[in-house]
Amino acid sequence: MRIIFCDDNIEILNQLQKYVQEFFKGLGGPMPDFAAYTSGDELLANETSADIAFLDVEMPGKSGIYVGARLKEKNPKIKNIIVTSYPDYLDEAMRFQVFRYLSKPIDKNRLFRNLNDAVRQYNIDTAEIPINTPNGITVLSAERIVCVELLQRKTSVYTLDGTIQSTDSIEHWRSVLTLPCFYSTYRSYIVNMRYVCEIKRDLVVLKYGGQVKEAYLARRRFSEFSGRYLAYLESIK
């Protein structure tokens, strides 16, 4: 993971780096790569890709919103977090699909909550799942898996790239698809909430790549699934 910071205020720049390093030390895992810049022009001249970016709005040269848009062109999965004292920029930031919006002065607890969401979404975006098939093993990113279905003792994995027959059981898939975007709506179905377009009392409708897939929803799971889906939508705003 690579995290970059950009702010013309050195004090804020140092504070952000300190807090973010503290956050990852608390996780206990490997530390990400870090890079810091004091202008958008300097950042764009040196960075080709990043996973999370903390960007000030008003800086000499290119604004943080402009820089964020250019970074997203290079990596559509980047999590741009705007850090600014000017709430008037909120609407413009949202148009460019900013992941979060933090106000100055920096509140460490709020920063940690938003960074936790960004890391969780990064893990979802980059997780790779091996699929055992009759012809071998296919590896696919988790986000490209739409649905897993058990029908007539055959397990089918519906993906953005087509349908793959899996030799593993549905129980295996429940143990593998543990990311928060996945939910077992019925004993023979697991759906990726990323592709949900409609929830009925006994059915979940998924849309992907111009296709529609329906998955059964157990009536006793309707309330729980609806709540999980709303929480999922909130987490990716």
N, C-alpha and C positions, 0 to 999 in steps of 0.2 A: 504494500500500500504506500502511495506517495501523497503527502499532504503539503500544500503550499499556502503561504500567507502573503497578503499584499496590503500594505497600509503606509501612508506617508508619515504617520505619527509613530515615531520609534518606540515611545512608551507603550502604546497600544499593541504594536507589533511584538514587543518582548513579552508583554502580559499574555497575549494569545498563545505564543509558543510555550510559555511556562505552564499555562493551564492545560493545554492539549497534551504536553509531555507528561504532566501529572496524571491525566486521565488514563493514558496508555500504560503507565507504570502500575496503576491500580488494577488494570486488567491482567497483568502478569505475563502477557505473551510477548512476542517480538515487537520491537519498536518500529514504526513506519519510517520511511525516508522523509525528511523535512527540508523545505527551502523557503526562504523569506525574501521579499522584494519591497521596495519603497515606491515603486511606480508601476502602472499597468504596462507601459511600454517596455520596461526592463523585464517584466514577467513574460510577456509574449515573445520577446526576443530570445528567451532562454528555455522556455518550457514547451515540450511537445505533447506531454500527457500527464495527467494527475487524476487522483481518485476523489480527493476532497480539497476544496479551495475556500479559504476565508478571505473575502474581498471587501475592502473599503469602497464606498461609492465615490466620494469626491476626492480625487487625487490629481496631481499635475499630469497632463497628458490624457490618456484614455481612462474613462471611468470604470469603476468596478463592474458595473452592469454590462458594459461593452466587453470587457475582458472575460467576464463569465460566459457571455454568448459565444465568444471565439473559442474558449476552452471546451464548451459543449459541442462545438462542431468537430473538434479533434477527438473527444471522448463523450459520446452521448450519455454515458452512465455516470459522469462526474457529479458530485454533490456540491453545488455552489452555495455557500453560506454567506450572505451579505451582512456586513457589520458596519453600522453607520449611526450617526446622530440625527439623520434627516428622515423622519417617517414619511415625508412627502414622496419619497422614491418607492414606496411599497408597491403601488399599482404597477409601475414600470418593471420592477423586479419580478413580480408575479408573471408578467407577460413572457419573461424569458425563462420560465420554469425554474426559478430559484428554489433550492431545497428548503432552506430556512432563512429567517430574517432576524438578526440579533441587533439590539440597540446598545449604544454606548451610554454610560460606562458599562463595561462587561460584567454581567452577573455570572459568576462561576457555576452555580447550580444549574442555571438555565442553559449555559453553554454545554455542560456535561450531559444534560438530557437530550439536547439536539445532536450532540456528537454521538451519543449512544444510538440514536435513530439512524444517523448516517452510516455508522459502522455496521449496524444490523442490515440495512439495505444493501450495503456494499457486499456483505457476506452472501446475501440472496443473489445478487447480480453475478457473482463470480463463482458460486458453488458449482462443481461439476459432478455429475451423477453417471456412474457406469451402468449400462443396461445390458444384461445378459440376454442374448438372442440365440436362436438355433444355429446361426452362422458365425457366432463369435460375440465380441463385446463392442458396443457402441457407447462412446462417451459424449454426454450432452450437458450443457449448462442448465441448471435447475430452472431458470426463468423461461426456458423454451419448452418446458413440459407443461402441457395444458391440463391433462386429465389422465388418470389411470383407471381402467375399467376391467373387471372380471366378468366375462360372459361365456357361458358354456365351457367352463373350466380353462378358458384361455385368457391370459392377461395381455391387454393391449395398452400401450403407452401412446397417447395422442400428443404430438408435438407440433411446433411451428413448421417442422421440416417433413411432416408426414406421420403415419401411424407405424409403430414398431411393435412387433410381437415379442413379448418378454417371456423367458422361461422361468422367471421368479414368481412367487405367489403374491397375492394381494397383501398378505401379512408382512412379507418382506418389504413391500413398497411403503407400508405404513411406518415401518421402522426406519426407512431411509429418508423419506420426505418429511423431515421434522422441522423444516423452516416455517416461520409463522405464516407464510402465504398459502400453505397447503392445509387442507381440511378433508377429513373422511366424512362425506355427507351421508353415506350408506355403506353397508357391509361390503359392497362390491364396487365402490367408487371413492376416488380421491381427487379433489379438484384444486386447481391453482386459482386463488381468488383474484389474481391479476386479470383474468379473462372473464370474470363473471359480469354479465350484463343484465340479468334478471333473476330474482329469487321468488319462487312460488312456494305454496304450502308443501308440495311433495316433489318439487323439481327445481334444479339449478340450470340456468341457460348460460352457456359459455360461447363467446365469439372470438375467433382468431383467424387471421389470414383469409378473410372473406368466407369462412366456414362457421357453422353453428353446431354445437354439441350439447346434448342434454344429459344431465346426470340426476339420478334419483336422489331425493332428499328425504331421509326418515322424518316423519312428522314430529317425533319426540326431539329431534335435533334442530328443528326450525328456529326456535328462539335463540339457542346457543350459537348456531351458525350465523344468524342475522347480526347478533352482537359482535361476533368475531370479525365479520365482514366490515362492519362500521368501524371497528377499532383498526382494522388493516388499512382502510381508506384514510383514516386520520393519521396513521403512522407514515404514509407516503406523501402527505401534502408538502 
